[in-house]
Amino acid sequence: MYWMTIIVTGIVFGLGAVLLVKAGNPGNYGFCAACQLRDIAGALGIHQAAALQYARPEILGFILGSFSLAKFSGEFRPRGGSNPLIRFVLGAMMMIGALVFLGCPLRGILRIAGGDLNGLTGLAGFVAGIAAGIVFLKNGYNLGRSRSFTGSGAAAGYLAAVAAVILTVGVGTHAVFLKFSTTGPGSFHAPVIVSLISGLAAGALAWRTRMCLSGGFRNYFMVRDTYQLKIYAVIFLAALIGNQYFGFFKLSYDGQPLAHTMHLWNFLGLFLTGLAAVLAGGCPLRQIIMTGEGDVDALFCLLGMLAGAGIAHSFNAAGSAAGVAVNGQIATVAGIIVTAGIGVVFRERLITVEG
């Protein structure tokens, strides 16, 4: 059962991502928590980048898949209250870093599986950011405990699922309250039902396995636990085989879809994402999955990611095929400073008893 869960989850994410590209998603863009949330932010009018507006059903499926399985299993637990404002800020920092790199850590793996060598630089930065975050954890960093919501307060745990249903209907009906790109990456997408089913399956499996790349590296560095990393290894292999089969694989730095070759900023972008993910308690994908299971703190982090997408694309701070503009470089460095500052400020006083 242990290996079966790992293999099934890896195939659904890895091969599923390639099949979504085959069905119409942009290259190496089957699943991406950051970029697809960015497109949702555009669809909601949080930013005005006309080429990046589409309420991606994959993300909505992640939320509904984790919500449904958590409810079915009796493990849906509305909870929160662990410094939600700070988690909002960390979510914004995660998103800004990911959009400088042009992808979340999951997309970094999918990019490498498609032959995009820039993903190696980004993932190196991500691992370095996680290592930096662990230093803060070992020095007492703690945002405090969340508490279970009861009574009317428990309704807050359902907000993300309700919003996901509304947006799914909106996409299916081409509702006027959403914006839809007619050109650029936002105009490329698989059929709604295909995207939604893929997201539902992936979201349910991600909930069951507690899938998280930042958590996987953190657990390996701290206790040598490799469970999460094995899932991502299977994702890579499944995506690599799928890309080879469909002829999508192209080994190079240059000319990759939705990518740039400014290596320092690829590294620092995901360094910021990795650092913020450790301090927030999960990578962008994990925050979405926890939101679905009723974690309101994760919901604030997700809202922060949407806000981060708005900031990045309103102030020319996101990466593009041309590279990373000065605003993006400043935002990355400032984000690292802000996130490290949070790590310093939110340390518990460690009391040592002598004798």
C-alpha positions in Angstrom: 0.0 0.0 0.0 2.9 2.3 0.8 4.5 2.1 -2.6 1.1 1.9 -4.4 0.0 5.3 -3.0 3.3 6.8 -4.0 3.2 5.4 -7.5 -0.5 6.3 -8.2 0.0 9.9 -6.9 3.1 10.3 -8.9 1.4 9.1 -12.1 -1.7 11.2 -11.6 0.4 14.4 -11.2 3.2 13.6 -13.6 1.5 11.9 -16.5 -1.7 13.9 -15.8 0.2 17.1 -16.2 1.5 16.0 -19.6 -1.9 14.9 -20.7 -3.3 18.3 -19.7 -0.7 19.9 -22.0 -1.7 17.6 -24.8 -5.3 18.6 -24.2 -4.6 22.3 -24.5 -2.7 23.7 -21.5 0.5 25.7 -22.2 3.8 23.8 -22.4 5.1 22.3 -19.1 2.0 23.9 -17.5 -0.2 20.9 -16.7 -0.2 21.6 -13.0 1.3 24.7 -11.4 -0.1 26.0 -8.1 1.5 29.4 -8.5 0.9 30.2 -12.2 -2.6 28.7 -12.2 -3.5 30.8 -9.1 -2.0 33.8 -11.0 -4.4 33.1 -13.8 -7.3 32.9 -11.4 -6.2 36.3 -9.9 -6.4 37.6 -13.5 -9.9 36.2 -14.0 -11.0 37.9 -10.8 -9.6 41.2 -11.9 -6.9 41.3 -9.1 -4.4 42.1 -11.9 -5.0 43.4 -15.4 -2.5 41.3 -17.5 -4.9 40.5 -20.3 -2.9 37.4 -21.4 -3.1 35.8 -17.9 -6.8 35.5 -17.1 -8.5 32.2 -16.7 -10.0 30.5 -13.6 -8.1 27.3 -13.9 -10.3 24.4 -13.0 -7.3 22.4 -11.9 -6.9 24.6 -8.8 -10.6 24.5 -8.1 -10.4 20.7 -8.4 -7.5 20.6 -5.9 -9.7 22.4 -3.3 -12.8 20.4 -4.0 -10.9 17.1 -4.2 -9.2 17.6 -0.8 -12.5 18.9 0.7 -14.5 16.0 -0.5 -12.1 13.3 0.7 -11.6 15.0 4.0 -15.4 15.2 4.5 -15.8 11.6 3.4 -13.1 10.4 5.7 -14.4 12.4 8.7 -11.3 14.4 8.9 -12.6 17.8 7.7 -11.6 20.1 10.6 -12.3 23.8 10.4 -9.5 25.5 12.3 -7.4 28.6 12.3 -6.1 31.5 14.4 -2.4 31.0 14.0 -1.3 34.5 12.9 -3.4 34.6 9.8 -2.1 38.1 8.8 1.5 36.8 8.8 0.5 33.8 6.8 -1.1 36.2 4.3 2.2 38.0 3.9 4.1 34.7 3.6 1.7 33.7 0.9 2.3 36.9 -1.0 6.1 36.3 -0.7 5.8 32.7 -2.0 3.9 33.9 -5.0 6.3 36.8 -5.8 9.2 34.4 -5.7 7.4 31.8 -7.8 6.4 34.3 -10.5 10.0 35.5 -10.8 11.0 31.9 -11.5 7.8 31.4 -13.5 6.4 28.4 -11.7 5.9 26.8 -8.3 8.3 24.0 -7.2 5.9 21.4 -8.7 6.2 23.1 -12.1 9.9 23.3 -11.6 10.0 19.5 -11.6 7.6 19.3 -14.6 9.8 21.8 -16.4 12.9 19.6 -15.9 10.9 16.6 -17.0 10.2 18.5 -20.2 13.9 19.2 -20.7 13.9 22.8 -19.3 17.3 23.0 -17.6 16.4 26.3 -16.0 14.3 24.2 -13.6 17.5 22.8 -12.1 18.6 26.3 -11.1 15.2 27.2 -9.6 15.0 23.9 -7.6 18.5 24.5 -6.3 17.3 27.8 -5.0 14.2 26.2 -3.5 16.3 23.7 -1.6 18.6 26.4 -0.3 15.6 28.4 0.8 14.2 25.4 2.7 17.6 25.0 4.4 17.5 28.6 5.5 14.0 28.1 6.8 15.1 25.1 8.9 17.7 27.4 10.6 14.8 29.6 11.8 12.8 26.5 12.9 15.7 25.3 15.0 16.0 28.7 16.6 12.5 28.7 17.9 10.4 30.1 15.0 6.7 29.5 15.7 3.5 31.3 14.6 1.5 29.7 17.4 -1.1 26.9 17.4 -4.4 27.0 15.5 -7.6 26.1 17.2 -10.6 24.2 16.1 -13.7 26.2 15.1 -17.1 25.1 16.5 -20.6 26.3 16.0 -21.1 29.1 13.5 -17.4 29.7 13.4 -17.0 26.3 11.6 -18.6 27.8 8.5 -15.3 29.6 7.8 -13.8 26.2 6.9 -16.3 25.8 4.0 -15.5 29.2 2.4 -12.9 27.9 0.0 -15.1 25.0 -1.2 -18.0 27.3 -1.8 -15.9 29.7 -3.7 -14.4 26.9 -5.8 -17.9 25.7 -6.8 -19.0 29.2 -7.8 -15.8 29.7 -9.9 -16.2 26.3 -11.5 -19.8 27.2 -12.6 -18.5 30.6 -13.7 -15.9 29.0 -15.9 -18.3 26.5 -17.4 -20.9 29.2 -18.2 -18.3 31.9 -19.2 -19.8 34.1 -16.5 -19.5 37.9 -16.8 -17.9 38.2 -13.4 -14.8 36.5 -14.7 -12.3 37.7 -17.3 -11.0 35.3 -20.0 -7.9 35.8 -22.0 -8.2 35.7 -25.8 -4.5 35.6 -26.4 -1.4 34.4 -24.5 -1.0 31.6 -21.9 -4.4 32.3 -20.4 -6.1 31.5 -23.7 -4.6 28.0 -23.8 -6.4 25.5 -21.7 -7.7 21.9 -21.7 -11.5 21.4 -21.8 -13.1 22.4 -18.5 -14.3 19.0 -17.6 -10.9 17.4 -18.3 -9.1 20.0 -16.1 -11.7 19.7 -13.3 -11.5 15.9 -13.2 -7.7 16.0 -13.2 -7.7 18.5 -10.4 -10.2 16.5 -8.3 -8.2 13.3 -8.6 -4.9 15.1 -7.9 -6.4 17.1 -5.0 -7.8 14.0 -3.3 -4.4 12.2 -3.6 -2.5 15.2 -2.5 -4.7 15.4 0.6 -4.3 11.6 1.3 -0.5 11.7 1.0 0.0 15.1 2.6 2.0 15.9 -0.5 4.4 18.9 -0.1 7.8 19.4 -1.7 9.0 21.9 0.9 7.9 19.5 3.6 9.6 16.7 1.8 13.0 18.3 1.8 12.5 19.7 5.3 11.7 16.2 6.6 14.7 14.7 4.8 17.1 17.3 6.2 15.7 17.1 9.7 14.8 13.4 10.2 15.9 11.7 6.9 12.3 10.8 6.0 12.1 10.3 2.2 8.3 9.5 1.8 7.4 12.9 0.2 10.4 13.0 -2.0 9.6 9.6 -3.4 6.3 10.9 -4.7 8.0 13.8 -6.5 10.6 11.3 -8.0 7.7 9.3 -9.5 6.1 12.6 -10.7 9.3 13.4 -12.5 9.7 10.0 -14.1 6.0 9.8 -15.2 6.2 13.3 -16.7 9.5 12.5 -18.4 8.1 9.4 -20.0 4.9 11.2 -21.1 6.9 14.1 -22.6 9.1 11.7 -24.5 6.1 9.8 -25.8 4.3 12.9 -27.0 7.4 14.6 -28.4 7.3 17.5 -25.9 10.8 16.9 -24.5 13.4 19.5 -25.5 16.7 19.5 -23.6 17.9 23.1 -23.4 18.0 26.3 -21.4 16.8 28.4 -24.3 13.5 28.5 -26.0 11.5 26.8 -23.3 7.8 27.6 -22.8 7.0 30.2 -20.1 10.7 30.3 -18.9 13.7 32.6 -18.9 17.4 32.1 -18.6 18.4 34.6 -15.9 19.9 32.0 -13.6 20.5 34.1 -10.5 16.9 35.2 -10.4 15.6 31.7 -11.1 17.6 30.7 -8.1 16.6 33.6 -5.8 13.0 33.5 -6.9 12.5 29.9 -5.7 14.8 30.6 -2.7 12.2 33.1 -1.6 9.4 30.6 -2.2 11.2 27.8 -0.3 12.0 30.1 2.7 8.4 31.4 2.9 7.0 27.9 2.4 8.9 26.5 5.5 7.8 29.5 7.6 4.2 29.1 6.4 4.1 25.4 7.0 3.8 24.2 3.4 4.5 24.9 -0.3 1.9 26.6 -2.5 0.3 23.3 -3.5 0.1 22.2 0.2 -1.5 25.5 1.2 -4.3 24.9 -1.4 -4.9 21.4 -0.2 -5.0 22.4 3.5 -7.4 25.2 2.5 -9.7 22.5 1.1 -9.6 20.5 4.4 -10.9 23.5 6.4 -7.6 25.2 7.5 -8.5 28.9 7.5 -4.9 29.9 8.2 -4.0 28.2 4.9 -6.9 30.1 3.3 -5.2 33.3 4.4 -2.0 32.1 2.8 -3.8 31.3 -0.4 -5.4 34.8 -0.4 -1.9 36.2 0.1 -0.8 34.3 -3.0 -3.6 35.8 -5.0 -2.6 39.3 -3.7 1.1 38.5 -4.5 0.0 37.7 -8.1 -1.7 41.1 -8.2 1.4 42.9 -6.9 3.7 41.1 -9.2 1.7 41.8 -12.4 0.7 45.3 -11.4 4.2 46.5 -10.8 6.1 44.6 -13.5 7.7 42.3 -10.9 7.0 38.9 -12.5 9.4 37.1 -14.8 8.7 36.7 -18.5 10.3 35.0 -21.5 12.5 38.2 -21.7 13.7 37.7 -18.1 13.2 39.6 -14.8 12.9 43.3 -14.9 14.5 45.5 -12.2 11.2 45.7 -10.3 11.2 41.9 -10.1 14.8 41.8 -8.9 14.0 44.5 -6.2 10.8 42.6 -5.2 12.8 39.3 -4.8 15.5 40.8 -2.6 12.9 42.8 -0.5 10.8 39.6 -0.2 13.8 37.6 1.1 14.5 40.4 3.7 10.8 40.6 4.8 10.5 36.8 5.1 13.7 36.4 7.0 12.5 39.3 9.2 9.4 37.3 10.0 11.6 34.3 10.9 13.6 36.4 13.3 10.7 38.2 14.9 8.5 35.1 15.5 10.9 33.2 17.6 9.8 31.7 21.0 12.1 32.5 23.9 14.1 29.3 24.5 14.6 28.8 28.3 17.6 26.7 29.3 17.6 25.2 32.7 21.2 24.7 34.1 22.2 22.3 36.8 
